[in-house]
Amino acid sequence: MSPSSDRNTTGNPPARRIYALARILAVATTIAMVLLPLLTALVWAAALVGTLPQWLAMEHFSGTAVPVDLATTSPWAKLLALSVEMVGALILVYGLSGLRRTFVESAEGRWFSASSIDGFRRFAWVSLAMVFVDIVQQSALSVIMSVGTPGVQNQLSISFGSLDLAKLFTALLFVFVAQVFVAGKAIDDENAAFI
């Protein structure tokens, strides 16, 4: 019995739960894809007009190792920082769109379709790339905010800590699982062609 026909059977509660969870995760991923760039833009819009609370700014820039006072930071520095952060947000949205495709396919009972596997593989590789994009972004933000803030010496801060190591391990795990899915699909296709 194929996964698609399983989906239509009423006597398979585990499969129904998987389909329901996949639909919920597809919606959640879609919401994340919209909110991520929107919230990034809103934070910087608030910073540009001077309504971003200082505590939120400090939390937002906790990884830059630069003391940030947005009240004295120049508008061009804020716009440049927005651009740097938006690039990372859009790369992540691209990866999330692949993950969403995996959830949509799973909700239809096509867990191992080419589209589902390609979507997960895209998400996995983007997750790995984002580990390094985050490091570059934080370094760029440290330069931008130090140059754009009077009284702060120009500085470049590059860091790779235990949290970055955990993100790297998780991303490599995603890439490994994606490659296993690709290999499994290739073997399944080869067996189907042989039969």
C-alpha angles and dihedrals in degrees: 000000000000123000089248092058090045088060092062096049117100094204096068108081095168091056091047090053091051091051092048092048091048090053091049091049091048089055092045091050091049090052090049090050090056098039098047099067092031094056091044090054092044093051091052094042088055089047091051094052093041099246099112108111113242092234090057091048090052091049091047093051097039091117097053098070088218120119102240125203106174091192090070099032113109120248092239090056090051092049092048090049090050089053092050093049094044091056090057092045092052092048088052091048088054090054092046090053088061091049090049089054089054091052093046091050091047091051087059093049095255098120096154101034117135089249093051094049093044090050093052092045090053090051091048095051092044089051089054092046091049091062088065095034088057091053092049091045093051090047092049091047091052090055095043095048094044093049092043096049119076115230094025117108114237107261143167118214120194118178138172113181140168091280090055089049090052090050090050092051092048092048092049088050090054091049091050093050090047091052090049089053091049092049092046092051091049091052091046091050091048092050091047091051091048093051 
